[in-house]
Amino acid sequence: MQRIGVFVCHCGTNIAATVDVKRVVEAAAKEPGVVHAEDYQYMCSEAGQLKIREAIEQKHLTGIVVCSCSPRMHENTFRQAAKRAGINPYMVEIANIREHCSWIHKDIEEATEKAVILARAAIAKVMLNAPLTPGTSQVVKRALVIGGGIAGIQTALDIADAGYEVDIVEKTPSIGGRMSQLDKTFPTLDCSACILTPKMVEAAAHEKITIYTYSEVEKVSGFVGDFHVDIRKKARSVDMSKCTGCGVCQEKCPSRKTPNEFNRGLNTRSAIYTPFAQAIPNVPVIDREHCTKFKTGKCGVCAKVCQAGAIDYDQQDEIITVDYGAIVVATGFDTIKLDKYDEYAYNQSPDVITSLELERIMNAAGPTKGHLERMSDHKPPKSMVFIQCVGSRCADKRGKSYCSKICCMYTAKHAMLIRDKYPDVDVTVFYIDVRTPGKNFDEFYRRAVEEYGVHYIKGQVGKVAPQGDKLLVQAADLLDNKQIRMETDMVVLATAIEPNPDVRKIATMLTASIDTNNFLTESHAKLRPVESPTAGIFLSGVCQGPKDIPETVAQAGAAAVKVVGLLAKDHLVTNPCTAKADPIFCNGCSTCEKVCPYGAISYEDQLVNDHGIRETRRVAVVNSALCQGCGACTVACPSGAMDLQGFSNRQILAEVDAICR
Amino acid sequence: MQGLIERAKELLADGTVAQVLGWRKGDMGYDPEPAYFKSEEELKDFVYDAFCGANLSKYMIEAAKLEGKTLVFLKPCDTYSFNQLIKEHRVDRDKTYIIGVGCQGTLKPEKIREAGIKGIETVTIDGDTLKFDTIYGAKEMPFADALLERCKVCKGKKHMVYDELIGAAEDEEAGPVGNRFEEVEKLEAMSPEERFAFWQEQLSKCIRCNACRNVCPACSCRKCVFDSNQYDTSQKANAATFEEQMFHIIRAFHVAGRCTDCGECSRVCPQGIPLHLLNRKFIKDIDSFYGEYQAGADTDSRGPLTNFTFEDVEPSIVQTRGGGH
């Protein structure tokens, strides 16, 4: 027979102000099996834990219920307290009477009644608890970083500097990411490439870092500490060991009509190409979709001109399988598509561009060699309009509900740079709000307004219409309460950013959760911001939420520390709350295997003794190292053969019964 | 029918199969029963006519444990159940020899009794007319009036799995007949109160004989959760409203996505409860949320409720499309 102790926490006034804790104690004490019940100011304190310990020892308790905050906060505290007092830590149940009760109720009567019911459910559950013992699993001392932008590079460098092997998988032909496309960076206006390329070089040269460019993660299996990842190394058609990076092939390639992705399609590139001059590795790839040799079989110019004999048209995709202890997602972002924003005439006029396109135009290596000019007639503009929040903070479903966070600052940067370099260009910025929280950010924006004479107008633009060689902009000035119609030469759209579309596929492979905007979800918004709820998966950069470069780099370092903390462990303690199949009840129907997101279920023929009937049956077997205890199998199992230890069907039904009593 | 018997004899004689699973004459002309035949002698009691409604697929679970191969006769819609059982690893295809038999629809004896025809000895189908030899002489009635409800909306006359076909319909490729969701749509059109009253009335007739569960090819669990003492569910079976509010609803949930709509549950219910409507509601909803799916049409696809695709509807969509109630 179980001997249960119930401990009700006041949590200062967090609980006690709304829940009559004394009444909870009284009610709990009357429950069958409860031999001890008391309340205390702070159960999680040393003194509170001591009370639990004393009660366990003096009253020979077999299980305890702590009515307190969410188990996410102090479950481990109380489990350890129970363990020190000599009972199995899994004989502890938490009744969450704070987040689930006192914080969401105002009426003391109602809240107290609910707290009593929650306590009753936890008591009913703990009566059926069984001691559980965690196992251990190994840790592969190697990390994978998915994405080779600044987030991925910084994470990899920090992990590698701590002494662990780390691989970067980057889908494009070079590492560098979005930051390599930027011209200058706010608020210091240093050249983006000048601060990024040293990091790229450092990563490439680091003895602990292996970079797989033009590669993608194909399949992920395993679990924290022991992931198995298939990486597809796409055929580059160039032998990396032979290529000297001389660039002759790119100069001679006759197929030059492919939109240049790096320059956001503002100009074209050859079919064999390196995305940009400082690319790492400095080895081109052949874009087989656009290469004449691959399309028609007739060409082969690059192979003829290559002194090193590095061109290999027969190269095949290669899949390598590598084991990792931890995986960092650093897949970054792209700007949203503007198809739904016809009013800005983006698809109608080449002189309406996105901010990222302007970065390329401003860049010395860009399509205009850094000269500010209109893409339609290559004339320098005399007037420019910047429109903020295009697709950000959007109330309707066309855009994103969130603030893209970086646009206010880069727009101020663009405006300032243009006014600095081309003082004759009149620059107007339409904004909803100007948001500049960040070190030296507001000063930066004020300089744009006060020193550089950029016109900031609070109001959204309703329409941009091409008119002759001009663009007609209709807008509202909300502060002056008047309509504005103005002509301009160029319009720049501060386009919302969104996670890279590939992230859904990657998140599915990793079983990492994702929010409605495709941002990867962190384990705790405040306290575990760089960890995915899936153990062993970490988040770095914009894949988790909009952020600028300094924030990205800081978060990249934080993710690296978490990875290092994991890789430094000799072994991991596994969660004993795993699924288990009862061979007597199992039909071997394979339903559980289909719904298991972790591939933890397999089948074997077992000799089963079913009340004297001995027969060989196909039954489900759970690999407890792979099982994460999600319980999907237990609900899918038609016969109830599958059960989750620590959250058994009996326990859950007992809780429901206790609530409905 | 004679063709089936002859072929069964051959297969028994040449050792291809060790036993035959078919239908045997019952006490009355209208109640043939599933039976094993192990010899030519036993096969003289074999029968196959429009009264042979019983779906033999589920018997193949136990047949898989017998020595040697079993010959089984499956009507077109029975083959869906058999396929579903292959998918669930409950039958052994390698130990099964399937003869697909033609079917023009199976009969509901109550309808024939209502038409005043008694003492039936044999039945034959002649176009749209049913002709009976009875102890009171020859009788006849319109075929359509005697059909089981399930056969009025036939899935099609094509066999999904077989080793050979005997007497299959010429219009085998013809698709389904009738709208099988017509009755479900009527229920959906009711107000929640009316619908509750409808099911309350129907399900309160249940005597918990378990015939529906025992005949259902999807209810193939070694031990039913309702009989298990493992989860304290058996005690809940004593609840006053168990049949009305729990048993049939839970059973429909358990077979959702796996039910082939064979209609055996309603056929065998001694109380005449239209149990298949619960399953059809699930099938209709699954079709509308996840795309058309016919359980048992194949042996390797993933059922919609045990699969995940990026195109799956969000729960909010299920709500707005009326799946939330």
Interface residues (C-beta under 8 A of the other chain):
Chain A: R504 D582 I584 F585 C586 N587 G588 C589 S590 T591 K594 V595 Y603 D610 E615 R618 A636 P638 S639 G640 N649 R650 L653 A654
Chain B: K65 K87 E88 H89 R90 S220 C221 R222 K223 C224 V225 S228 Q230 Y231 D232 T233 H254 V255 R258 R302 G303 L305 T306 N307 F310
